[in-house]
Amino acid sequence: MPHTRLPRVAGIAALALLAFPLAEARAATDVTVGTGFMPNVQFAPYYVAQDLGYYKAAGLNVKMNYDRVPNLLQMVAGGKFTFGASSGDTAIIAKSAGADVRYVAAQYQQYPVGAMWLKNGGPRITKPADLKGKRIGISAPGSSTDYGLRALLKSAGLTRKDVKIVAVGFTETEALVNKQIDVAMTFTDNEPVQAAAIGHPVNVMKVASYVNLTPNGVVTGAEEIRAHRSVVAAFVKATMRGEKYTQQHPDAAFKIALKRLPELVSQKAIDTQRKVLSARLAYQREPKGHPYGWSNPSGWPTTVNFLRGISAIKAKPSVSSVFTNVFAEQANVR
């Protein structure tokens, strides 16, 4: 990725440079954030940091990339993307597979995956053990919803053999309504709101209530940290300023996010996405006693051991090689 550096000047050129404001003399550093997903209100803090000038003030020119690539974190490690939006479990899996990445700031403070089932006509479930014998939908094998299911099952002493697993893609609500499945594993900061909006309220059981897995955050390459540490620090601070603003001014942040969502034309669709933002912000509150971006260290060994236990990774990377709170603590956005 390009990192524009101020050229050395001397004599007349140096005097000419002094005639211009410093902001004009320094070109912004280009930064690309790989999301692996379409424009969405979940990226509101990034949009806020763009539109309110937080990135510009930090000397950054930030571009969001929404290409759905199967090897997003490998591309981050290799420098194709400067940063990536990723869950903690995905970062660990990538690290174990050889991608030298670091999780440098938490966006979420709680793992946003869980089980949902219809309130009207659905099964009676009060705890993970009640999943036994149920038809359970996941988006795809090896996905976060798959790992979330395994975490719930493991917490109850169950295995995948105790349930019938059905890959339903991103049609969780439709599969529930059509009785293809009894329970859907999904992102509980989004799909329950969507289901209620079309007249199918659901019950929810969060993975985070039973297993402390590391949620979504910002990932960069180890080489990026070595070569351009100041860029990483500037990006984390500006993004966390966006996170804080979004928490404190959700209506204004939503209006900023709407600029990226031209497909939302009906008032009902707009209102639903506003509710989705509220649901997501509940997972992104400032961690008590810590600045925005701080990641709970206790979740990392739990996540590593869980992934090793289900054979999602072969080698167990050290926690210190996968994540750091240094940048969030240095930014100290509270």
N, C-alpha and C positions, 0 to 999 in steps of 0.2 A: 504494500500500500504506500502511496506517496506521502512523504513527510517533507514539506517544503522548508528549506532552510534559508535563512537570510545570507545572501552572498557577502563575501568579504569586500569591502570597498576602501578606497584610500584617496587622499588628496581631494580633488574637485568633486569626485563622486560622493565622498563622505559628506562634504559640505552641502551638496545638493540633497542628500538624504535627510539631513537635519532640518531642511526647510519644510518637510512634510510631517504631519502628525504621526506619532509612533504607530497608531492603529493602522494607518495606511502603509507604513513601511514594512510591516510584518504580514506576510501572507498566512492565512489560516491553514492549519493542518487538516488534510482530508482524512476522514474517518468513515468507514462503512460498518453498519451493524447488520449482521445476518440474523433474520428472525425465523426462517424456515416456515413462515406462515403468512397469511394475508394481512392487510391492514386491519387493525382491531383495537377496540378500546383498552385492551390489556396493555397496549403500548403507549397509553396516554402520557405517562411521565416523560417518555422520549419526545413525544410531540410537543409537550409543554416546554421542555428544555430547548427545542428548536424554535418555537414561535415566540417565546418570551426572551430569547437572546442569551440564555444561560450558556449554550455551547459557543456562541459567537464571543461572549465575554471571556470564555476560557481559551480562545484562540483555535476553536475547532469548527470545521465544516462537516457536519454529520449527515450522512445519507443512509436511509433505511432500505435494506434489500429484502424482498419478500419471496425470493425464489425457493421453491420446495426442493431442497437438495437432501439426498439420503446421508450425506457425510458432512453435515454442517460444521461440526467441531473439528474435523480433520482440516477443513478449509480455513477455520480460524487459526488452528495451530500452524498451518502453512502460510498464513499471511494473506490469503485471498480476502478474508473479512478481518477487520481489525478487532471486532467484538462479535459475540454471539449471544442471543437470548436462549438460555438453556436451563433445564432442571438439574438439580444436583446429582440425581442418579445417572442422568445421561452424561454429565461431565465425568463421573467416575468410570463409566463404561468406556468412554472415549479415551480416557487416560490409560486405562488398563489395556486398551487395544493399541496403544502407542502414540496417541495424539498428545503432544506436550502442551496441555492447556491448564489454565488456572481460573477458578471461580473467584472473582474479585469483588463482587457486591451482590447482596441478596435483594431481589425485588419483592419477593413474597416472604412472609415469615411463617407460613404454614403450608404444608403439602396440599395442593388443591385438588387431589383426586379422591374419589369416594364412590360408594354404591348408591344407586337410586332405584326406587320402585314406585309404582303407581299407588297413590293414596286410595283411589277408588278401584276396587277389584284386584289390587295387588296382593302379594303374600304378606303374612304376618312375620315381621322380622324386627328383633330388638337388639340383637348382638351378632357378631361375626359367625358364631356357631350355627346360627339359623340359616346360613347360606347353604348348608349341606343339602345335597340333592336338587338344588335349584339350577335352572338354565340361566347362565350368566353371560351377558354380552360384553365383549371388549372390542376396542377399535381394531387391534391387530396384535398378533403374537410379538412379544418383545417391545411393546409400546408401554407408555406410562400407565395406561389403564390396566394392562396385563400385570405389570409389577405391583400396582395398587391392589389388584385382586389377590395376588400371591401374598402380599403383606397381611391383608385381612384374614385370609385362610390360615396363614402361619400363626397369627395371633390366637386363633381358636384351636390350634393343633390339627388343622385339616390340610389336605393336599388338593391338587388339581383333580385327582381321581375321585374326589368326593363331590364334585360338581360337574355339570355339563357346560363346557365353554363354547361360545358361539362368537365368531368374528363378525361384527356388524358395521364396521367402518365408523362413520360419523352419523349414523341413523339411530342413535340410542332411543330417543322418544318414540319414533315410528315403530321400532322393533318391540318396544313395551306395549304400545297401544294395539299392535297387531298380534299380540300374544306369542311372538316368536321367542321371546325370552321372559323370564320372571324378574330379573334384576339386570341393571345396566351399570357397568363401571364407566365413570365419566369424570369430567372436570366440574366439580361442584360449585365453582365460581361462575359457571356459565349455563350449562344445560338445564339445571332445575328451574332457572328463571325462564329460559326459552320454553320449557314444557308447560309451565304455569300460564304463560302468555297465550298458548293455543288451547287452553282449557283442560290440561292434564296435570294437575298438581301432583307432586311426588314427595315421598319421604327420602331422607338422605342419611347415610352413615359415612362419616369421614374417616379416611385412613389415618389422618393425623390424631384422631381420638384414641388410636390403639398402637400406632408405630410412629416414631419420630424420624421420618425421612426428610432429607433436605430438599426444599422446594426450589422454585425458579429464581434465576438471577442472571448476572452478567459474567460472561466468560471471555477471556482473551488468551492469546498464546504466550507461552513462557518467553519466547524470543521477543515478543512485543514489549514485555516488561523489561527485559534486559536492555533492549536497544532504545526504547522510548518510554521510560518509566514516567516521565512528566506528562506524557500524553494520556497514559492510563489513569494517572492521578486526576488530571483535569476532567477526563470523561466521567469518571466515577462521581466526582463532586458535582458536576453540572447535572448529571442524571439524577442523583439523589436530591438535588434542589427541585428538579421536576417532580420527583416522587412526593416530596413534602408539599409542594404547591398543590398537587392533585388531591392529596388527602385533605388539605385545608380549604381548597376551593374546587370541589368536585363539579359544580355546575359550569364554572368557567373552563375547567379542564375538559369537560365533555364537549363543549362547543368547539374547542380546539381540535379534539379527536374527530369530530363530525366532518371536518374539512377533508379528512382522508377517507371518508365513507360515503361517497356520492350515491351509492346504490340504496341508501336509506332514504326513501321518499315519503312513505306513509308515516303519519304521526304515531301509529301503533308500533311500528318497527323502531322508530326513534325512541319512544318511551321504553320499549323493551331493552334496548341497548343502554339506556340510562340506568336501568335497574341492574343490568349486568355489570356496569362500572361500579355501582355501589357494592354488589356482591364481591367483586374482585378487590375493592379497596379494603374490605373487611379482612382480607388475607395479607394486606400490605401495610398494616399500621406500624408506626415507629416502635421498634423493640424497646421494651421497658428498660431504662437504665443504659441504653446504648443508642448510637446514632443510626440514622437511616443507612441501609446497606449492610449492616452488621448481620452476620450469619451465625446462628447458634452452633458452637463447636461440637456440642454433644450429639448433634444429628449426623455428623459426618462418619464417625466410626460405626454408628448404628446402620447407616445406609451402606457403607462398604461391606460390613459383615452380612447384611441381608442379601445384597447382590451376590456375594460369594456363596452364601448358603443356598441360593436357588440356581447356582451355576451360570449366572448372567455374566460373570467375569471369572477369568482363570487366576490371574494374579491379583493380590490385594495391594493397591498403591497406598503409600503412606498418606495420611490425611493432610499433612503439611505440604505435600507435593501437589495436592489438588485444589486447595482453597487457602485464602488468606483474608484476614480482616484488616490488614494494614491500611489499605486504601480507604476503606469506609471510616476507620477511626481517624485517619489523617484528615479526611474531608470534614468530619465532625458536623454533619448536617443534622440539626435537631429541631 
